[in-house]
Amino acid sequence: MKMVYNVKDKPKFPQLIVFAFQQLLAIMAATIAVPAIVGNGMTASAALFGAGVGTLIYQLCTKFRSPVFLGSSFAFIGSMVAAFAGATSMQLGYLGLLIGAAFAGLVYVVIAIVVKLVGVGWINKLMPTVVIGPTVALIGLSLAGAAINDVFSYGEKITYGVSSYFVMSTNIWASLICAIVTFAVVILCSVYGKKMTKLIPFIIGILAGYAVAVIFTVIGMTTDNAALQVIDFSPFKALVADGVTLKTFLSVPDFSFLKAIEGIKEADASYVATVAVAYIPVAFVVFAEHIADHKNLSSIIEADLLEDPGLHRTLLGDGIGSIFGAIFGGCPNTTYGESVGCVAITKNASVITIVTTAVIAVVISFLSPFVAFLDSIPGCVMGGVCITLYGFIAVSGLKMIQKVDLESSANLFTIAAILIPGIGGMAMAIKGVYITNIACALILGIITNIILSKKKAAQQ
């Protein structure tokens, strides 16, 4: 896949700002979803700030050679909930978020040191293409349900037999139309667009979907039909709830470390141990996803990121970036498939674009109107975008599998051991440790591959 902009390329400044804003839109929904799910006073603006700072740290550690954006990690949601659940106060819970992120980041740092000392050969043997390919595909496929739920975000489901169906009421039709318009505009711009249009399909698609949503909402408000009111304008109303003040335009995010300071006096060894148990195992799971994302991106840009800048640098950047992401936003960060998908579709691997995205995320976290706009983008519009993003991730993994000898039954069983449990939802909770379906599938695939490796060697 030939890139329009390679890693070291620098688009012109006006284009750069547009490209960066597009990256931000691609990762925004997931980044602000994590604090919304965990609750306990966590905010979207702080998460955006933490993601931006974490990404800048990652880029520094990788010497600006890896086009990766770090955003709030879904894998740590269970760990974050456990930090609050085991705390005697909200302030101690926030301190737990920081302690947990420090433990998780330390795991990455230790692995980075090991990789620096012994190289990446053992990782390539442990997770060859036959394991990584279907895992990357699974990352995209496992997100398919989230994308479709966003498309029908204003509807309800009924169960008939073993299947669930969305009830096609007025509001769900409006939601579907907005999603289809967004999806169609994205693919038309990407496939048939010329010059700039081809490079910013997500911005154009989101604006088109948002415009249709505005039309439906205005009609709904005029006719007093709530079913057509697709956009929730409450984030904008909140800006002027107390009149037009400085906060209408500027506001400082609720940084996690400010709340955590008050919880220091309540911390004890038992609570720290509880947080450590909740975070450390998940860090090893996310490490595997880190490998998969970087190998996927490597195949897209046709440059091995595990060699240059090196896995030790990407792990170090991810680990330290996660710690700082939690210090400000409460959420440990991780590499984002949405960002990888954006690189693949737009063919823009310019690192300066990622850096600019991170700076914009930091700046926007202080700008109340921009945060309100991002919050107001309907789920159905983002669902239309995510169909393309997650689809490209899945296809990237399938392209890796093409390089595997599928005539070998050992390879077929390894791939099956990953795809079926992963798509089937094999996720486990073991004594408060949450292991995602992707992690379970990857572990099963690694074990299967090791068991069958002697047979594959004999066949060769």
N, C-alpha and C positions, 0 to 999 in steps of 0.2 A: 504494500500500500504506500504509494509515493506521497510524501508530505508536501503541502504547499509551503508551510513554514516548519523548518527543522528546529532541533533543540536550541541551537545557538543563534537562530535568525531573530531579527528585531523588526517587527512591523512598524510602519509609520505611526506616529503618536496618536492621531485621531482614530486610526484603525485599532490600535492597541487598546484604547479605552473601551471601544465597542466589544472587542474580543474578550476582554477581561470581564466585562459586565455579563456577557453570555455565559462564561464559565461560572460566574457567581450564581446566575439563575439556575444553572444545571445542578449545582450542589446545594442550593439554598434550602429546598424543601426538606431534605433529609437532615441537614445540619440543625435546623431550628425545630425539627420534630422531636429530637431526643429530649431536650429540656421540657418540651410540652408533655411528653409521656411520663417523665420522672416526676414533674411537678415540684412541690415544696418550694415554690418561689423562684425557681430557675427561669431565666429569661432568654428569649431569642437573640436579643442584642448582645448579651454577654457571650453567648455561644458563638455568634458571628465573629466577635472580637477575638475569642480564644482560637477559633479556626484560622483566622488571618495570621495571628502571631505564631501559632504552631507551624503553619505552612512556611512562613519566613524563616523560622529556625531550621526546618527541614531543608530548605533551599541552601542555607548557609552551610549545613553539615554535608550536603551533597555537592558543594561547590557549583551550584546552579547548573547541574547537568541532568536533572531528572524532572520532567514535566508532570509533577504530582502535586495535587492539592489535598491537604488533610482536613477532614471534617469530623463532626461528632460521631463517635462510634456507637452503633446499635448493640454491638456484642457486650458492651459493659453496662447496659441498662439494668440487668438483674443485679449486678455488683453495686450500682449506684443506689438502687432501691434498698439493698441490704445495708448500705452505709447509713441511710436514714432510719431504717427499721431498727437497727441496733443502737441508735443514738438516744440519749436522754433529752436532747433538745435539738432544735433546728440548727443552731450554731455548731454543735458537735457533729451533726450530720454533714454539714459543709466541710468541716475539718476532715471528716472521713473521706470525702470526695478527693481532697488533696493528698491525703496519706495513701489512699488506694492507687491514685494515678502515679504517685512516686514509686510504689511497689511495682506496678505494671511497667513503667518506664525503665526501672532498674533491670527488669527481666530482659528487655530489649538491649540495654547497654551491655549486659553480661554476654548475651548471644553475639552481639556485634564484636566484642573482644575475642570470643572464640573463633568467629569467622575470620577475623583479621589474622589470627595466629595460625589457623589450619586451612584456610581457604574455603571455597564453596563446593568442592568436589563431593563431599559427603551429602550435601543437600541435593545435588543433582542426582545422586544415586538413590537417595531416599524418596525424592519426588521428581521422577523423570517425566517426560512429556505425556506418557500414558496415564499419569496421575494428575498432573497439572492441567492438561487440556480439558478433561471432563469437569474438573473442579471449577475452572474459569467459566465454562458453559453453565455450570450449576449456579454460580453466583448470579448470572443474568436470569436464568430460568426461575430460580427461587424468589426473585423479586417480581415475577410476572403478576402474581396475585395482588401485590401491593399496588402495582400500576393500574390494574383493572378495578380494584376497589376505589382508587382515586377517581377513575373515569366515572364510576357510578357513586360518587361520594355523597350524593343527596338522595339516594334511594334505599330501599329495603329489600331483603332477601326472603325467599320462601324455600323450604326444602321439599323436594318431591323425589321419593325413592332415596337414592344415595347421592343425588346431585342437588346443588343450590341454584336458584334462578333469581335474577333481579326483576322486581315487579315494575313493569314499564308504565309508570305514572307520569303526570305532567312534569314534575321536577326532575325525574330521572331522564326524560327525553331531552330536557333543556341541558342537563349535565352532559349527556351523550353527544349532543350536537356541538357543544363547546369543545369537547375533547377531540371529536373527529375533525373539526376545523383546524385545531392546533396541530394535530397529527398530520393532516393533509398538507398544511402549509409548510411544516418542517421538511417533509420528504420532497415536496415539489421544489422548494428552494435548494435543498441539498443536491437533488438529482439534475434539475433543469436550470438552476440559478446561474447567473453569470457574475464573475468577479466577487464583489463584496457580498452580494446576496447569497452566494454559495457558501460563504465563510461564516455567516451569522444566521443560520436557519432557525436556531432556538429562539433568539430574540424576536425575529419576525413572527414565528409561530406562536409564541406566548402573547405577543401584542395582539395578534389576530384573534386568538381565543379569548383574550381578556376583553377585546372590543365587542365580540359577540355576547359575552357574559354581561357586559354593561348594558347592551340593548335589551337582553332578556330581563335584567334587573329593573331597568327604567320602566319597561312595560308592566312588570309585576308590581312595582310601587304605584304606578299610575292607576292600574286596575284593581289595586289592593289584592293581588294574587300572590301569596307567599311562595307558591310553588315555582314561580318564575324568577324569584329573587336569588340568583345564583351567587352574587357577590355579597359578602358581609362587610359593610362599610364601618363597622364599629371601631376598627383600629384608627380610622381617620377621625371619627367622632370623639374618641378618647383624647385626641390631641387638643381639642378645644372644650373639653368638659368643664374646665375651670376658667374659661376665657382664653384669649390669645396671650400667652406668656412666653418666656424664653424656652420653656420645656416643649412648647408647640414645635419648635425648630431644632433645639439641641437638648440632649439629655445624656447623662453619664450612665453607662450600663451598670447593672447591679453585679459587680465583680464578686466572685466566690470567695476570694481570699479575705475580703473585708468582713464577710460574715463568719469565716472560719476562725479569724483571730479571737473572736469572743468565745469560741468553743475549746480553746487550748486548755483552760483550767479544768475542764470536765473530762479530758481524755485520760484513759488508763490503759494498762498493758492488755487487759482483756478485750477492750474495744479495738485496739490496734490489731490484735491477732485476728479478730473477727473480720475486719476490713481486709487484712492480708489474704485470708483464705478466700474471700469473695473475689479478689482482683487477680492474684497471681496465676491461678489456673487458666483464667480467661486470656491472659496475656500470651500464653503459649498457643492458645487457639488462634488468636488474632495474628500471631507470627506466621502461621501457615497461610492465612489470607493475604498477609503482606507479600509473601513469596509469590502467590498466585497472581496478585494484581501487578506486581513488577514484571513477572514473566509475560503476562498478557500485554502490558504496555510495551515491553521489549519487542514482542512480535509485531506490534502495530507500527512502531517507529523504526523497526529493523536495526536495532542497536541493543546489545545486551547490557541492561542496567545493573545486573548482578556483577558484571565485570568492571564497568565504568558508568557511574562513579564507584561502584562496588557495593555489595550487600552490606558490608560493615558500616558504610556511610549511610545507606538508606535506613538501616535499622536504628542507628544512632539518632538520625534526624527524626524518625518516627517516634522513638522513645522519649527524647527530650521535648519534641513538639507536643506529645500527648500530655506531658507533665505541665507544660505552660498553658496548654489549652484548658486543663482542669483548674489551674490557678486562677484564670480569669473567668472562664465560662462554666466550670464545674464538670465538663465532659472530656474524658480522654479522647484524643483524636485518632484517626486511622486513615489509610489511603482510601480514596473514594472511587468506586466503580463508575459513578455518574461522570466524574471528571475524565476518567479513562475513555468512557464512551463518547464524551464531547470531543476529545482529541481525535478519536477514530473517525467520527462523522465529519468534522470540520477540517480534518487533515492539518491541524495547527498544533504542533508539538513545541512551540516556542516557550522556553522557560520564562522569559520576560513577561509573557502573558499571564502565567501562573503567579508570578511575583506581583504583578499589577493587580490581579484579582485579590490577592491577600491584602494588599494595601487598601483597596476599595472596601473590602469586608470590614477592616478596622475602622475606616473613616465612616462608613455607612452606619456602623453600630452606634454612632453618636448623633446621627441625623434622624430625628423622629419621623419626618414625612416619608423618607425612604424605607425605614423599618415598617411603617404602616402600610406602604404600598406592597412590600414583599409579603407581609402578613395577609393582605387582602386578595392575593392571587388565588383564585379558586382551585380546590383540589383536582377538579375535573380537567382544568387547563394543564396543570402539572402532570396529570395522568397521561394526557395525550403526548406530552414530551417524553415521559418516562418509557412509554412503549418503545420508542426508537432507541433511547439510551440503553435500556436493559437488553433489548434485542441485539444491539451491536456487541454487548459484552458476551452474550450467549454465543453468537456467531463467531466471535474471536476465539472462544474455546473450541468450538467445532472445527475451525480451521487448523488448530493445533493437532487435533485428532487425526486429520488427514495425513499427517506425517508418520502416524503409527501403523504398524503392520496389523491390519484388521483381519488377516487370515489366521492369525495366531489366536487360539482359543484362550490362552493365558491373558492376552491383552484384552480380549472381549470381556472376560470375567472381571478384570480389574476395572474397566470402564463401567460395567454394569453395577459393580459394588459401590460405585460413587454416585452414578446418576439416579438409580432407583431409590435408594434410601434418602438421598438428598431431596429429590422431587417429592417423594412420599412424606417428607416431614419428620424424619428421624431426629428429633431434638430431645435432649434429656436435661433434667434438673437433678443433680446429685448433691444432696446435703447443702443446698443453697448455691451451688455452682451451676450456672446455666451454660450448657454446651449446645451451640446452634446446630441446625441440620447440616450446614456446610461443613462444620468442624467434624461432626460425627461421620459424615460421608467420606471426608478426606482421610480421617484416621482409618476407617475401614478399607479404603482404597490402598493406603500405604501398606497396611498389614497384608492384604490380598496380594499386592504386587511383590512383597518380600517373599511370601510363601511360594508364589509361582515363578519367582525369578530363576530358579535352577532349571525349571522346565523350559523357560524361554531361552536360557543360555544353551540348553541341549538342542533346541530346535534351530538355533542359529549356527 
